[in-house]
């Protein structure tokens, strides 16, 4: 008897963006390592790569991460 049941079907209304297949899925169809989500709507899932890109830019331009003179980020907050 297995200790953990593998979740094969997602909940209705959970939307994911599959990085492997470059498509929106309802419920996780692909492994977690290959997807972003969950999102509330298919539109949000479709924009997953844009959202990630925007968040990365915000993080890269956050002055709290670039305030040291030796080039290493200051993460003492």
N, C-alpha and C positions, 0 to 999 in steps of 0.2 A: 504494500500500500504506500503510495507516494505521500510524503510529508507536506508538500506544497502542490496545490492544484495550479496548473498552468492556465493563465487567463488567455483564452483564445478569441473571445468576442468582447468588444468594448461596449460601453454604455451608449444607448441612443443619445444623440446630442453631443457627444464628444467627437471633436474633429481634429485630425492630425495632418501634418504635411510630411509625406514620405520623401526622404532625401535620396533614397535609392531609385525610386520610380518617378520622382518629380511630379507627384500627384497628391490630391487631397483625398483622405480616407475618413469614413465615419467609423469610429472605434478603431483601436489599434489593430491593423492587419499585419504590419511589419514589426520586426523587433525594435525595442526601445532605442537601440544604438543608431537606428536608421530613420528616426522621426523626431519632429518637433511637435509639441502640444501637451495637453489638450487645449483646444480653442473652443469658444462658445458657438462660433458660426463657421460655415465653410469659407466665407469671405476672409475671415481672420486667418484661417489656416492657409488660404491661397497666398496671403501676404507674408507668410512666415519668414521667407528669406529677406524680404525688405525690412521687416521688423527687426530681425537679427542684425542686419547691416546698420540700421539706424542706432540700435542699442550699442553696437561696437564702436561707432563713431562717437556717441555720447561718452562712453567710457574712456576712449582714447583721448578725448579733449577735456576730460574732467580735471580741473586744476589740482584737486586733492591727490591725484595719482602722478602728477608731474611737478611737484614742488621741491624736489631735492636737487641739489647742484651736482651730485655725482652720477646722475642719470638713472638711479634706482628709484622705484616708486616708494612713497611714504605711506605705509599702511598702518599707522599707529592710531587711527581713529577708534 
